[in-house]
């Protein structure tokens, strides 16, 4: 079985393995064929997210993808490559800070029920693998876009009744945030945890409208389309 790996150039490797995960194959190549091959891994069980790569143009976890003959492996997109299959995700991770994606509890923090916990339970499953940033067409052209997992984290806290600064969080995501997303749903399709950032962003848009904000892109439809209050013919 042969696989190709994008490094400084594309290199092809042949391994005699069947029904093996990509991470197992990468370890086999590194230990027996090419000690210089560089990739990241951690838990080996789909929990830490550190082994995220692209295979045949799609984001996957190397510890979960079963290798097929002819697979083409490359690093995640939209992040600087450190070496081979390892990228620097610091910029994307820093958007959690920029988006204020943490809990600011009320002074008198209310207790929550199991039903309350279920409202944003799945958002807590994010493993920060970076797949959603790699596939995001907006982040590809606007590296100031807060991006999928940061906006998902904002929804997690805005929907938490213990949050004391929901208004501030909503205000903070109006620029390079909820209105910049194209709702293409690519982030949801590649998420190994089944989180739908698209749905979370749609809910944040609804919260934004309730808070008095609107899509600034509508301002571009003035004049002949009649959105400026003048008649159009």
N, C-alpha and C positions, 0 to 999 in steps of 0.2 A: 504494500500500500504506500502511495506517495502523497505527501502534502507539501505545499509551498508556503513559505513564511516571508513576509515583507520585513526586510531589515534595511540596510543601506541600499541593497538591491534585493531582488527576489531570489531566495535560495530554496532549493528543492531537497527534501529528505525522504528516504525510503525506510519504512519500519515494518517489521513482521509482527503486527499486532491486530487482533480482531476484537470488536466490541469494547474498545478502550475509550476512555474520556480523553479529550484533548490535553488536559493537564497531565495525565499519565504519559501520553505520547511525548509531550514537551520534556518531561523529566527523563524519559528514555533517551531522547535525542541529546539532551544536555550531558547525561552521564556516560553515554557510549559513543556518541558521534561528534558532538560539537560543544565543548565546555564553555564557549563564549556566548552561546545563546542566552539571552536575558529575558525573563518574564517574571511576573509577580504571582504569588499565591499565598494563601494563609490557611484557612480552616479546612479546605478541600471538601466542604460539604454544602456549599451554596449559601453560607451565612455571612461571610465577611465581605464579599464583593470585590476583593482585590485582584482576582484573576480575570476580570472582564476584558474581552477582546472582541474583534470582529472576525467572523468566519463567513466567507462567501458573501460579503457585503452586509452582514447582519450582526448586531451586537449579541453576544452570548457570554455565559460564564464558562471558562475553560474546564472547570471541575464538573460541569454538567453536560457539556456537549459531547456526543459520541462521534468520533472521527469517521469520516467517509473518505474513500479513495478520491484524490483530486481536490480535497479541501484547500482553500486559500485563506491563510490566517494573517491578519494585520492588526496594528494597534488601534485603539479608539481614535475617533476623529475629534477635531475641535479643541484639542489640548496639546501642548508641546510634548514632543517625544523626548524622553530621557535617553532611552536606548532600546532598540528592537521593539518589544511588545509592551514596554513600560512607559506610561505617560505621566505628566505632572498635572494632577487634578486640583492643585491648590486654589487656582482662580475660581473654579466652579464651586469648591467647598466654601470659599470666602463669601459667596452670595448668601449663605445662611446668615452671616453676620450683617450684611448689607440689608437683607430683608427683615431683620430683627426676628428671625425665626426661632424664638424661644418663648417660654411662658412668663408672663408678667402677672402674677396672681393678684386678685383683689386683696385689700387689707384684711377683710374678713372672708377668707377663702371658703366658698360653699363646699359641702361634701358632694360627691358624685356617686351615682348609682351605676350598676352594671349596664343599664340601658344608655346612660351618658357615655360610658367608655366605648360602647360599640359605634357611636357616631363617627369617631375618627380612629378606630382601632387599626384599620389596615394601613393608614398613613404612618403609623409607628413602626411598620415592618421594613421601611426603606433601609437598604444596606449600603447606600452611598457608593454603588458600583460605578456610577458615571455613565451608564449606558444611555440614559435619557438625554444627557448633554451631547453625547457623541452623535446621536441620530437627529437632534433638533435642528431644523432648517433655519430657525430664527437666530439661534446662538451662533450658527455658522457664519452669519453675516453681521451680527450685532453682538459683540462680546461683552456688552454692558447689560444684556438681557438677563434678568434674574434667573430664568430657567425653570425647568420642570420640578426638580426635587425641592428647590427652595420655596417655590410657590405652593407645592404640596404641604410642606412643613408650615407655611403661613396659615393655610386652611386648617391644618391640624389644631393650631392654637386659637385661631379666630372662632372655631366651632366648639371650643372648650369653654364651658360656662365658668371655669375658674379664671379665665383670662380677663385681666383688668384694663387692658389697653387695646382692645379690638379696633377702635377708631383710628388709632395711631398706626396700627399695622396695615389697615386698609389704605390709609393715606400714603403709606410708604411704598405701595406696590403699583401706584398709578403710572409712574414713569419707568420705562423699560421693564414692564411687568405684565399685568393681566391683559392689557389691550394689545400688546405686541404679539402675543401668541396667535398662531394661525389656526389653532384647534385641529391640526392635521392628524392627531392621535398617534403619531409614530412613537412618542415616548411611552405611551401605555402598552403598545404592542411589543416593545422590547424589554419591559420591566420584568425581571425574574420573580418579583414578588406579587405581580398582578395588580399593582397600584395604577389607578387611572389619573394621572396628573391633568389630563384634559378635563375630566369631570370636576376635579378640584378647582381648576382655573375657571370653569364655567360658574361654579358656585361662588367663587370670589368675585366674579363679575356681577353676579346678582347682589351680593353684599355691597359692592361698590355703588351700584345704582341706587340701592336703598339708602346709602349714605350721601347721595347727592352727586355722585360722579357719573360721567358718561364717556363713551368711547371718543377720544379726541380725533379719531380718523373720520368721524362724521362731518367734522368741520371742513373737510376737503370736498364735500359734495354740495357746496353752495352754488350761487349763481343760477345757471341754466336748469338745474335740477329742482329749483324751488325750495330748497331746504333753508334758505336765508329769509324766508317769509315773503319773498316777492313772487308774483305770478310767473309761470313758465308756459310757453306755447310751443 
